[in-house]
Amino acid sequence: MPASEPVRFGRKRALPSCPNPLFLKWLTELRDEAREKGLKIQCTYQKAINSLNKYPLPLQNAKEAKILQNFGDGICKILDEKLQRHYRQNVSPVHLKGQRSKPPFWYQREDRGGGGGGRRKKRGYVPQKRSGGYAVLLTLYRHSEIPGSKGYMFKLELQTAAQPYCDKSFTVPDLGSKYTAWSSVSTLIQKNLLIKTHNPARYSLTEEGVALAQRLEAEAGGGGGPGGDRGEVRGGGEEEEEEEEEEEEGRPGVVDLTESDDDAEQALSVCSGSHHRKQELVKELQRNGVNFDIRKLNVGDFLWVARENVAPIPGQLRAPPGRELVLDYIVERKRMDDLCGSIIDGRFREQKFRLKRCGLRRPIYLVEECGSAASHLSLPETSLQQAIVNTQVVDGFFVKRVQDVRESAAYLTVMTRYLTKLYQNRTLVCRSRELEGDVGGDEEEGGRGLPSCSLISFAEFNHGATKNKCQTVREVFARQLMQISGLSGDKAAAILEQYSTPHSLLTAYEKCSSGAEKENLLSSIRYGKLKRNLGPALSRTVYQLYCTPGALS
């Protein structure tokens, strides 16, 4: 019987963590860059990294990586370009001769120090200088160092204070992108550098965030202002006065069309082709030569913004962001099938109510017909037509009917050119939403010869139109009343003029001497332009809702 071979003991050689370290390095860089910019493609890069880590064999080129999951043509093309550049810079032609030579990833491994099998230490996250994350960390740290500081900042306060330390705008995305410098805040929260609490949101630094911000402050040289980051010193009083005079004299001359990109609104839509229609509309607007941006709107689908022309400041990379005022026109786009769905689930009335309260005086409903498909909807076509007529006659909206996406783009193009001409030679003055009642609604029809008109800023408009913001008792009371069948926004507003809270209404009910008087308490309230009475039926329903103990029968 042959003797068995002796058992050999020894330490196992450490296998490389990934046989394709260059591909892994480049994909990690692409993922981190996309995460810094807030791009959703970071998830695709992460999936590709996971697939690459599981593959045990070396790859000769990027084309071979197509066999792996989540490696598409785009990623392979990027890796191939980086590989060719790496060949030209680092690999001599001798290594490329012969088919049996090892792939470049085996001999281009980085020196890891120690014994060749040790893992490279993972580098901590450090935001790029003058990026959104850099500006937020530096601003919160400097704010916390102020004596008597509250230790946190609100969103608008933080955006305003951090803007001088960032080259990218916190509110306006770059052309062709929907992400701003504020998108990097989510990365800071994921990295446990930032904490978001309360409603409205409060932002403060964690211990790790304070440590990183101290490093950034030391690298910035401890400059007290934005000039310290760029290594320039700006004068004080005279230059600021000149800038204020230029702002007062400068007139917004660019009118941009802005389309909503609210994912929540798209998700509520019953039309399955909403994303396709939006892309088709964008192509039509580009074909018509319309200058537009894609942003998130909390109410409406389209509006027009007058953007201030700001001259670049010598020594700065980009011109400071100009002020933006919203023109008094806002468009809500509805297809017939979307209109049907919004009527069924109650969004239709709520959207009209929010459009009336958004601060813009010229709401427009853009209704797209869908041909013979209207006969296959959940509601009869006559009911949909009646809802459109009520929107125009009762609610006072301007209704524009079109046949398809192309006609919608044509209407928006014509409106853009009309508004450009209308506001071209006028001085636009910023006003607050609290003062909107002081200006007459017929300002443009009766005052075309006036040299100026007042508009609200885009930031204030979008913040005021937030759906889930903190509401007053009056606003909650109005939404309660509008849940009653037959009680529209005008009727709810008429009730609120006399009884602004449920407590005041219940007090009025207690002062009534009989049940019949309580039931008819609201019947004589007048509402709308025609000043019609609310009627005994609705008055009785409201009384039963607020004064009946227990469940309603």
C-alpha positions in Angstrom: 0.0 0.0 0.0 1.6 3.2 -1.1 2.4 5.6 1.6 0.2 8.7 1.7 1.7 12.0 0.9 2.8 14.0 4.0 0.5 16.8 5.0 2.0 20.2 4.5 1.3 23.0 7.0 1.8 26.6 6.4 0.2 30.0 6.2 -2.2 30.6 3.3 -1.3 33.3 0.9 -3.7 36.2 1.1 -5.7 36.3 -2.1 -6.3 39.7 -3.7 -9.7 41.2 -2.7 -10.6 41.8 -6.3 -8.7 40.6 -9.4 -9.7 43.8 -11.2 -8.6 46.7 -8.9 -8.5 49.4 -11.6 -12.1 48.8 -12.7 -13.1 48.7 -9.0 -11.2 52.0 -8.3 -12.8 53.8 -11.3 -16.3 52.6 -10.5 -15.9 53.7 -6.9 -14.8 57.1 -8.1 -17.8 57.4 -10.4 -20.2 56.3 -7.6 -18.7 58.9 -5.1 -18.9 61.6 -7.7 -22.6 60.8 -8.5 -23.4 60.7 -4.8 -21.8 64.1 -4.3 -24.0 65.5 -7.0 -27.1 63.7 -5.8 -27.5 61.7 -9.0 -29.6 58.5 -8.9 -27.1 56.7 -11.1 -25.0 56.1 -8.0 -27.2 53.1 -7.3 -26.3 51.6 -10.7 -22.6 52.1 -10.0 -23.0 50.4 -6.6 -24.7 47.4 -8.2 -21.9 47.2 -10.8 -19.3 47.3 -7.9 -21.1 44.4 -6.1 -21.1 42.3 -9.3 -17.4 43.1 -9.9 -16.4 42.0 -6.4 -18.1 38.7 -6.9 -16.3 37.9 -10.2 -13.2 35.9 -9.4 -11.3 36.2 -12.8 -9.3 39.1 -14.2 -10.8 41.0 -17.2 -8.7 41.9 -20.1 -10.9 44.9 -21.2 -14.2 46.6 -20.5 -16.0 44.6 -23.2 -15.5 41.4 -21.3 -17.3 43.0 -18.3 -20.6 42.9 -20.3 -21.1 39.3 -19.1 -21.5 40.7 -15.5 -24.8 41.9 -14.2 -25.5 45.7 -14.2 -22.7 46.3 -16.7 -24.3 48.1 -19.7 -23.0 49.8 -22.7 -22.6 53.1 -20.9 -20.5 51.8 -18.0 -18.4 49.6 -20.3 -17.7 52.6 -22.6 -16.6 54.8 -19.7 -14.3 52.0 -18.3 -12.8 51.4 -21.8 -11.9 55.1 -22.2 -10.3 55.1 -18.8 -8.4 51.9 -19.6 -7.0 53.3 -22.8 -5.9 56.5 -21.0 -4.3 54.3 -18.4 -2.4 52.3 -21.1 -1.1 55.5 -22.7 0.1 57.0 -19.4 1.4 54.0 -17.3 1.9 50.8 -19.4 4.8 50.4 -21.7 4.3 48.6 -25.1 6.4 45.6 -23.9 3.7 44.5 -21.5 1.2 44.3 -24.3 3.1 41.7 -26.4 2.0 38.1 -26.2 -1.4 36.7 -25.4 -0.3 34.9 -22.3 0.9 37.9 -20.4 -1.2 38.8 -17.3 -3.8 41.5 -17.7 -2.7 45.0 -16.6 -4.6 44.8 -13.3 -2.1 42.2 -11.9 1.0 44.3 -12.3 -0.5 47.8 -11.9 -1.6 47.1 -8.4 -0.9 50.0 -6.0 1.7 49.6 -3.3 -0.3 49.0 -0.2 2.6 49.0 2.2 3.5 46.1 4.4 3.1 42.6 3.0 1.2 42.8 -0.3 -2.0 41.2 1.0 -3.1 43.9 3.4 -6.2 45.9 2.7 -6.0 49.5 1.8 -7.4 51.8 4.5 -10.7 53.3 3.4 -10.5 57.0 3.0 -13.0 59.1 4.9 -15.5 61.4 3.2 -14.3 64.9 2.5 -16.5 67.2 0.4 -14.9 69.0 -2.5 -14.0 72.6 -1.9 -16.7 75.1 -2.7 -19.2 72.3 -3.2 -22.6 72.1 -1.5 -21.5 69.8 1.3 -18.4 72.0 1.9 -20.5 75.2 2.2 -23.1 73.6 4.5 -20.5 72.2 6.9 -18.5 75.4 7.0 -21.6 77.6 7.5 -23.1 75.5 10.3 -19.7 75.3 12.1 -19.1 79.1 11.9 -22.7 79.7 13.0 -22.1 77.4 16.1 -19.0 79.4 17.0 -20.9 82.6 17.4 -21.6 83.4 21.1 -25.2 82.9 21.9 -25.9 80.7 18.8 -29.0 78.5 19.0 -26.9 75.5 17.6 -29.1 74.9 14.5 -30.3 76.7 11.3 -33.5 76.5 9.2 -33.3 75.5 5.6 -33.8 79.0 4.0 -31.5 80.6 6.6 -28.8 77.9 5.9 -29.1 78.2 2.1 -28.7 82.0 2.2 -25.7 81.9 4.6 -24.0 79.0 2.7 -24.4 80.4 -0.8 -21.2 82.7 -0.7 -19.1 79.6 0.1 -20.4 77.5 -2.9 -19.9 77.9 -6.7 -23.2 76.2 -7.4 -26.7 77.7 -6.6 -28.6 76.2 -3.7 -32.0 77.0 -5.3 -31.5 77.0 -9.1 -30.2 73.9 -10.9 -27.6 74.1 -13.7 -28.9 73.9 -17.2 -29.8 70.3 -18.1 -29.9 69.2 -14.5 -32.5 69.1 -11.8 -30.1 69.0 -8.9 -28.8 71.9 -6.9 -26.1 72.3 -4.3 -28.7 71.5 -1.6 -28.8 67.9 -3.0 -25.5 67.2 -1.1 -27.3 67.6 2.2 -28.7 64.0 1.9 -25.1 62.7 1.6 -24.1 64.6 4.7 -27.0 63.0 6.6 -26.1 59.5 5.3 -22.5 60.1 6.4 -23.7 61.0 9.9 -22.2 64.5 9.6 -25.5 66.3 9.7 -28.8 65.9 11.8 -32.2 67.0 10.5 -34.9 67.3 13.2 -38.2 69.0 13.9 -40.8 70.5 11.4 -39.9 73.0 10.0 -36.6 71.2 9.6 -33.6 72.2 11.8 -30.1 71.3 10.6 -27.2 70.9 13.0 -23.8 69.2 13.0 -22.9 65.9 14.7 -19.6 65.3 16.5 -18.1 63.8 13.3 -19.5 66.8 11.4 -17.9 69.3 13.8 -14.5 67.5 13.5 -14.7 67.5 9.7 -15.8 71.2 9.6 -12.8 72.1 11.9 -10.5 70.5 9.3 -12.2 72.4 6.5 -12.0 75.6 8.5 -8.3 75.1 9.1 -7.6 74.4 5.4 -9.6 77.5 4.5 -7.2 79.6 6.6 -9.9 80.6 9.1 -11.3 83.3 6.8 -14.3 85.1 8.3 -16.1 85.5 5.1 -16.5 84.0 1.6 -13.6 86.0 0.3 -11.3 84.0 2.6 -12.1 80.8 0.7 -11.1 82.3 -2.7 -8.1 84.1 -1.4 -9.4 87.6 -2.3 -10.1 90.6 -0.2 -13.1 92.8 -1.0 -13.8 96.3 0.0 -16.6 97.1 2.4 -19.1 100.0 2.3 -18.7 101.6 -1.1 -18.8 98.4 -3.1 -21.9 97.1 -1.2 -23.6 100.4 -1.9 -22.8 100.2 -5.6 -24.2 96.7 -5.7 -27.4 97.8 -4.1 -27.8 100.6 -6.6 -27.2 98.2 -9.5 -29.9 95.9 -8.0 -32.4 98.7 -7.8 -31.7 99.9 -11.3 -31.4 96.5 -13.0 -34.5 95.1 -14.6 -35.2 91.4 -15.0 -35.1 90.8 -18.8 -35.1 87.0 -19.1 -38.4 85.2 -18.9 -37.9 81.4 -18.4 -40.5 78.7 -18.6 -40.3 76.3 -15.6 -41.8 72.8 -15.6 -42.7 70.9 -12.5 -40.8 67.7 -11.7 -42.6 66.8 -8.6 -42.3 63.0 -8.2 -45.2 62.8 -5.8 -47.5 64.5 -8.3 -46.5 62.0 -10.9 -47.0 59.1 -8.6 -50.6 60.3 -7.9 -51.4 60.5 -11.6 -53.5 57.7 -13.0 -52.0 58.0 -16.4 -49.3 55.4 -16.9 -47.6 57.4 -19.7 -46.9 60.5 -17.7 -43.1 60.3 -17.9 -43.2 59.7 -21.6 -45.6 62.7 -22.2 -43.3 64.9 -20.1 -40.3 64.0 -22.2 -42.3 64.5 -25.4 -43.3 68.0 -24.2 -39.7 68.9 -23.3 -38.7 68.0 -26.9 -41.5 70.1 -28.4 -40.5 73.1 -26.3 -36.8 72.7 -27.3 -37.9 72.4 -30.9 -39.9 75.7 -30.5 -36.8 77.5 -29.1 -38.3 78.1 -25.6 -35.8 78.7 -22.8 -37.0 76.7 -19.8 -35.8 75.0 -16.6 -37.1 71.8 -14.9 -37.7 72.3 -11.2 -39.9 71.0 -8.4 -43.1 73.0 -8.1 -45.2 72.4 -5.0 -48.3 73.6 -6.9 -49.1 73.8 -10.6 -47.2 72.3 -13.5 -45.9 75.4 -15.4 -45.1 79.0 -14.5 -43.0 81.8 -15.8 -40.0 83.4 -13.9 -38.4 86.8 -14.5 -34.7 86.3 -13.7 -32.5 89.3 -12.9 -29.5 89.9 -15.1 -26.5 90.2 -12.8 -23.1 91.3 -14.0 -20.2 89.0 -13.0 -17.9 90.2 -10.2 -14.2 90.4 -11.1 -12.2 87.6 -9.5 -15.2 85.3 -9.0 -15.7 82.1 -11.1 -19.4 82.6 -11.5 -21.8 85.5 -11.4 -23.8 85.8 -8.2 -27.3 84.3 -8.6 -29.9 86.9 -9.6 -33.3 87.3 -7.9 -36.2 85.5 -9.4 -39.8 86.8 -9.5 -42.8 84.7 -10.5 -45.1 86.2 -13.0 -48.8 86.2 -12.2 -49.6 83.2 -14.5 -49.6 79.5 -13.5 -50.7 76.5 -15.5 -52.2 73.3 -14.3 -52.1 70.7 -17.0 -54.8 67.9 -17.1 -55.5 65.1 -19.4 -59.1 63.9 -19.4 -58.1 60.6 -17.8 -56.1 62.4 -15.1 -59.0 64.8 -14.6 -61.3 61.8 -14.0 -58.9 60.3 -11.5 -58.4 63.5 -9.6 -62.2 64.0 -9.3 -62.7 60.5 -7.9 -59.9 60.7 -5.3 -60.6 64.4 -4.3 -57.4 65.9 -5.6 -59.3 68.1 -8.1 -61.0 70.3 -5.5 -57.8 70.5 -3.4 -55.7 71.5 -6.3 -58.1 74.3 -7.3 -58.1 75.5 -3.7 -54.3 75.5 -3.5 -54.0 77.3 -6.8 -56.3 80.1 -5.6 -54.2 80.5 -2.5 -50.8 80.3 -4.1 -50.5 84.1 -4.5 -50.6 84.2 -8.4 -53.6 86.0 -9.9 -53.9 84.3 -13.3 -54.4 80.5 -12.8 -54.9 78.6 -16.0 -56.2 75.0 -16.6 -54.7 73.4 -19.7 -57.0 70.5 -20.6 -55.8 67.9 -23.1 -58.5 65.9 -24.8 -57.8 62.2 -25.3 -60.1 61.5 -28.2 -62.3 58.4 -28.0 -60.6 57.3 -24.8 -62.8 59.6 -22.8 -65.7 57.2 -23.4 -63.9 54.5 -21.5 -63.3 56.4 -18.3 -64.8 55.8 -14.8 -67.0 58.9 -15.1 -69.3 59.9 -17.9 -68.0 62.4 -20.4 -70.8 64.8 -19.5 -69.6 64.9 -15.9 -66.1 65.7 -17.0 -67.3 68.5 -19.3 -69.4 69.9 -16.4 -66.4 69.9 -14.1 -64.4 71.9 -16.7 -67.2 74.4 -17.2 -67.5 74.8 -13.4 -63.8 75.4 -13.2 -64.1 78.3 -15.6 -67.5 79.8 -14.6 -67.7 79.2 -10.9 -64.0 79.1 -9.8 -62.9 81.8 -12.2 -60.0 79.9 -13.8 -59.1 80.4 -17.5 -59.5 77.1 -19.3 -57.6 76.3 -22.5 -58.5 73.1 -24.4 -56.0 71.4 -26.6 -55.9 68.1 -28.5 -52.5 66.7 -27.7 -49.0 67.4 -26.3 -47.9 69.3 -29.4 -50.7 71.8 -29.0 -49.9 72.1 -25.3 -46.3 73.0 -26.2 -47.5 75.5 -28.9 -49.8 77.2 -26.3 -46.9 77.5 -23.8 -44.6 78.8 -26.5 -47.1 81.5 -27.5 -47.7 82.4 -23.8 -44.0 82.7 -23.2 -43.5 85.1 -26.1 -46.6 87.1 -25.1 -45.4 87.5 -21.5 -41.9 88.4 -22.6 -43.3 91.3 -24.6 -45.7 92.2 -21.8 -43.1 92.5 -19.1 -40.2 93.6 -21.2 -40.1 97.3 -20.4 -41.6 97.2 -16.9 -39.8 97.5 -13.5 -40.6 94.4 -11.5 -40.9 95.0 -7.7 -40.7 92.2 -5.2 -43.7 91.9 -2.8 -44.6 89.6 0.0 -47.6 87.2 0.0 -48.9 88.9 3.1 -49.4 92.1 1.1 -51.0 90.5 -1.9 -54.4 91.9 -1.0 -53.2 95.5 -1.2 -52.7 95.2 -5.0 -55.8 95.1 -7.2 -56.4 92.0 -9.3 -56.9 94.0 -12.5 -53.5 95.5 -12.3 -52.4 94.3 -15.8 -55.6 95.0 -17.6 -56.1 98.5 -16.2 -52.5 99.4 -15.7 -50.6 98.5 -18.8 -49.1 102.0 -18.9 -47.7 101.7 -15.4 -43.9 101.5 -15.3 -43.8 98.9 -12.6 -45.7 95.9 -11.1 -45.3 93.9 -7.9 -44.5 90.1 -8.0 -43.6 87.5 -5.4 -40.2 85.8 -5.4 -39.9 82.2 -6.6 -38.5 81.0 -3.2 -41.4 82.5 -1.3 -43.9 81.2 -3.8 -42.6 77.6 -3.7 -42.2 77.6 0.1 -45.7 79.0 0.7 -47.3 76.4 -1.6 -45.8 73.4 0.3 -48.6 70.8 0.8 -47.5 69.4 4.2 -46.2 72.6 5.8 -47.3 73.7 9.3 -50.9 75.0 9.0 -52.9 77.4 11.1 -56.2 76.6 12.8 -58.0 78.6 10.2 -56.4 76.6 7.3 -57.2 73.3 9.0 -60.8 74.4 9.6 -61.2 75.4 6.0 -60.0 71.9 4.8 -62.4 70.3 7.3 -65.3 72.3 5.8 -64.3 71.4 2.3 -64.6 67.7 3.0 -68.4 68.2 3.2 -70.1 67.3 -0.1 -71.3 70.4 -1.9 -69.2 72.9 0.2 -66.7 74.5 -2.2 -63.8 76.7 -1.5 -65.8 79.9 -1.9 -68.4 78.7 0.5 -65.7 77.7 3.1 -64.1 81.1 2.7 -67.4 82.8 3.3 -67.9 80.8 6.5 -64.4 81.6 7.7 -65.0 85.4 7.3 -67.5 85.2 10.1 -66.2 82.2 12.1 -62.5 81.8 11.6 -62.1 78.8 14.0 -64.2 75.9 15.2 -64.3 77.4 18.7 -65.9 80.6 17.4 -68.5 78.6 15.5 -69.3 76.4 18.5 -69.6 79.6 20.7 -72.1 80.9 18.2 -74.1 77.7 18.3 -74.2 77.9 22.1 -75.8 81.4 22.0 -78.7 80.1 19.8 -81.9 79.5 21.8 -83.4 76.7 19.8 -82.3 73.8 17.6 -84.0 75.3 14.5 -82.0 78.5 15.0 -78.8 76.5 15.2 -79.6 74.6 12.0 -80.2 77.9 10.1 -77.3 79.8 11.6 -75.2 79.6 8.4 -78.0 79.6 5.9 -77.9 83.4 5.3 -74.2 83.7 4.7 -73.5 85.0 1.2 -70.6 83.6 -0.9 -69.1 84.0 -4.4 -69.4 86.8 -6.9 -73.2 86.5 -7.1 -73.6 86.7 -3.3 -75.9 83.8 -3.1 -77.1 82.4 0.3 -75.4 79.3 1.6 -78.8 77.7 2.1 -80.5 75.7 4.9 -79.3 72.3 3.7 -75.5 73.0 4.0 -76.1 74.9 7.2 -77.9 71.9 8.7 -75.1 69.6 7.6 -72.4 71.7 9.2 -74.4 71.9 12.4 -74.9 68.2 12.6 -71.1 67.6 11.9 -69.9 69.9 14.8 -72.8 69.5 17.3 -73.9 65.9 17.1 -72.4 63.8 20.0 -71.1 60.4 18.9 -71.1 58.9 15.4 -73.2 60.5 12.7 -76.0 58.3 11.4 
